[in-house]
């Protein structure tokens, strides 16, 4: 029963993150011109590891994963 509860809470957290993050990204993509990436891709994974070390619980882990995905989609490769 605890696994089902944890899975349900994780699903709820992921849904909440998606409900907030995705519409914002879509709206931003439609209203602003493409901007050059500001961070090097080599920073994405170390920042993710640091975030995971500080996070507590599944919601924190989901936020770290979302931040890494965002970083990887906007980073500057090759630096």
C-alpha positions as a LaTeX table, in Angstrom:
\begin{tabular}{lrrr}
\hline
Residue & $x$ (\AA) & $y$ (\AA) & $z$ (\AA) \\
\hline
Unk1 & 0.00 & 0.00 & 0.00 \\
Unk2 & 2.89 & 2.37 & 0.74 \\
Unk3 & 4.32 & 1.76 & $-2.73$ \\
Unk4 & 1.01 & 2.68 & $-4.29$ \\
Unk5 & 0.82 & 5.83 & $-2.16$ \\
Unk6 & 4.38 & 6.83 & $-3.07$ \\
Unk7 & 3.73 & 6.16 & $-6.75$ \\
Unk8 & 0.57 & 8.25 & $-6.58$ \\
Unk9 & 2.35 & 11.14 & $-4.89$ \\
Unk10 & 5.17 & 10.95 & $-7.43$ \\
Unk11 & 2.66 & 11.03 & $-10.27$ \\
Unk12 & 0.93 & 14.01 & $-8.70$ \\
Unk13 & 4.25 & 15.85 & $-8.33$ \\
Unk14 & 5.24 & 15.15 & $-11.93$ \\
Unk15 & 1.83 & 16.30 & $-13.12$ \\
Unk16 & 2.13 & 19.53 & $-11.14$ \\
Unk17 & 5.60 & 20.20 & $-12.54$ \\
Unk18 & 4.39 & 19.50 & $-16.06$ \\
Unk19 & 1.35 & 21.71 & $-15.60$ \\
Unk20 & 3.57 & 24.61 & $-14.55$ \\
Unk21 & 6.68 & 24.08 & $-16.66$ \\
Unk22 & 5.32 & 23.04 & $-20.06$ \\
Unk23 & 2.78 & 25.83 & $-20.66$ \\
Unk24 & 5.41 & 28.38 & $-19.62$ \\
Unk25 & 7.94 & 26.96 & $-22.07$ \\
Unk26 & 5.39 & 26.86 & $-24.88$ \\
Unk27 & 4.26 & 30.42 & $-24.22$ \\
Unk28 & 7.85 & 31.63 & $-24.03$ \\
Unk29 & 8.74 & 29.88 & $-27.27$ \\
Unk30 & 5.82 & 31.52 & $-29.04$ \\
Unk31 & 6.37 & 35.06 & $-27.78$ \\
Unk32 & 10.14 & 35.56 & $-27.61$ \\
Unk33 & 12.81 & 35.02 & $-30.24$ \\
Unk34 & 15.34 & 32.28 & $-29.67$ \\
Unk35 & 18.08 & 33.42 & $-27.34$ \\
Unk36 & 21.60 & 31.99 & $-27.27$ \\
Unk37 & 22.25 & 29.48 & $-24.50$ \\
Unk38 & 23.89 & 30.99 & $-21.45$ \\
Unk39 & 25.39 & 27.97 & $-19.71$ \\
Unk40 & 27.82 & 25.32 & $-20.84$ \\
Unk41 & 26.39 & 21.81 & $-21.12$ \\
Unk42 & 29.24 & 20.57 & $-18.93$ \\
Unk43 & 27.56 & 22.29 & $-15.96$ \\
Unk44 & 24.21 & 20.48 & $-16.29$ \\
Unk45 & 25.18 & 17.15 & $-14.71$ \\
Unk46 & 27.27 & 18.55 & $-11.80$ \\
Unk47 & 24.42 & 20.94 & $-10.98$ \\
Unk48 & 21.99 & 17.99 & $-11.06$ \\
Unk49 & 24.20 & 15.94 & $-8.72$ \\
Unk50 & 24.44 & 18.91 & $-6.33$ \\
Unk51 & 20.67 & 19.40 & $-6.43$ \\
Unk52 & 20.04 & 15.71 & $-5.71$ \\
Unk53 & 22.43 & 15.86 & $-2.74$ \\
Unk54 & 20.40 & 18.74 & $-1.27$ \\
Unk55 & 16.91 & 17.46 & $-2.13$ \\
Unk56 & 14.67 & 15.50 & 0.17 \\
Unk57 & 11.84 & 13.35 & $-1.07$ \\
Unk58 & 10.41 & 12.55 & $-4.45$ \\
Unk59 & 9.22 & 16.08 & $-5.21$ \\
Unk60 & 12.74 & 17.43 & $-4.72$ \\
Unk61 & 14.11 & 14.71 & $-6.98$ \\
Unk62 & 11.53 & 15.54 & $-9.63$ \\
Unk63 & 12.47 & 19.22 & $-9.48$ \\
Unk64 & 16.16 & 18.35 & $-9.90$ \\
Unk65 & 15.35 & 16.18 & $-12.91$ \\
Unk66 & 13.24 & 18.94 & $-14.42$ \\
Unk67 & 16.05 & 21.47 & $-13.93$ \\
Unk68 & 18.57 & 19.15 & $-15.59$ \\
Unk69 & 16.27 & 18.59 & $-18.55$ \\
Unk70 & 15.81 & 22.32 & $-18.91$ \\
Unk71 & 19.55 & 22.89 & $-18.68$ \\
Unk72 & 20.29 & 20.25 & $-21.30$ \\
Unk73 & 17.73 & 21.70 & $-23.68$ \\
Unk74 & 19.18 & 25.23 & $-23.52$ \\
Unk75 & 22.91 & 24.74 & $-22.86$ \\
Unk76 & 25.82 & 25.62 & $-25.11$ \\
Unk77 & 27.66 & 22.48 & $-26.27$ \\
Unk78 & 31.41 & 22.36 & $-26.68$ \\
Unk79 & 32.54 & 24.60 & $-23.86$ \\
\hline
\end{tabular}
